Amino acid sequence: MNEADENRVAARLARFMTMLCVRNTQLETLHAGLTPFTRTGDHSDVFVEDADGRRIPWSEVSRIDDAEMRQLMHEIVNRL
């Protein structure tokens, strides 16, 4: 098999593995929430207010906590 064929096979395998091992995981649940509206297009006008009253710019908000990330990585590793 020549190098071009190997690269094609590798690319196809990577897409298949991504579809089978990452799609329909906890990632879909994390992605299912509401997306905030932005007038600027870059979300610089979007803030999150937490329970302590802190106003956090959207660009600085962590959108996945450690427990969710750990669960997601375990699920993907197990599928792989």
C-alpha positions in Angstrom: 0.0 0.0 0.0 1.4 3.4 -0.9 1.6 6.4 1.4 -1.4 8.2 -0.1 -3.6 5.1 0.4 -2.3 4.7 4.0 -3.2 8.4 4.6 -6.7 7.9 3.2 -7.3 4.8 5.3 -6.0 6.5 8.4 -8.2 9.6 7.8 -11.3 7.4 7.3 -10.5 5.3 10.4 -10.1 8.5 12.4 -13.5 9.8 11.3 -15.1 6.4 12.0 -13.6 6.2 15.5 -14.7 9.8 16.3 -18.2 9.0 15.2 -18.4 5.8 17.2 -16.4 6.8 20.3 -17.2 10.5 20.8 -20.6 11.2 19.3 -23.6 10.2 21.5 -21.5 10.5 24.7 -21.8 12.8 27.7 -20.5 15.5 25.2 -24.0 15.6 23.6 -25.5 16.3 27.0 -23.1 19.1 27.7 -23.8 20.5 24.2 -27.6 20.4 24.7 -27.9 23.6 26.8 -29.0 27.0 25.7 -26.5 29.2 23.9 -26.5 32.8 24.9 -27.4 35.5 22.4 -24.7 38.0 21.5 -25.1 41.3 19.6 -21.4 41.7 19.0 -20.9 38.3 17.5 -17.9 37.5 19.7 -19.8 37.1 23.0 -17.9 40.1 24.6 -21.4 41.4 25.6 -22.4 38.2 27.4 -21.8 37.7 31.2 -22.7 35.0 33.7 -23.7 36.0 37.2 -23.0 33.4 39.8 -24.5 32.8 43.2 -22.0 35.1 44.9 -23.0 37.9 42.5 -19.8 37.8 40.5 -20.3 38.9 36.8 -18.0 36.7 34.7 -17.3 37.5 31.1 -18.4 34.6 28.8 -14.9 34.2 27.5 -13.7 33.4 31.0 -16.5 31.0 32.0 -15.6 27.4 32.4 -18.3 25.5 30.5 -17.4 22.1 31.8 -16.4 21.2 35.4 -13.8 18.6 36.4 -16.3 15.9 37.2 -18.0 16.3 33.8 -14.7 16.2 32.0 -13.6 13.1 33.9 -16.9 11.4 33.1 -16.6 12.3 29.4 -13.0 11.1 29.2 -13.8 7.8 30.9 -16.7 7.2 28.5 -14.6 8.0 25.4 -11.6 5.8 26.6 -14.0 2.9 27.3 -15.4 3.2 23.8 -12.0 3.3 22.3 
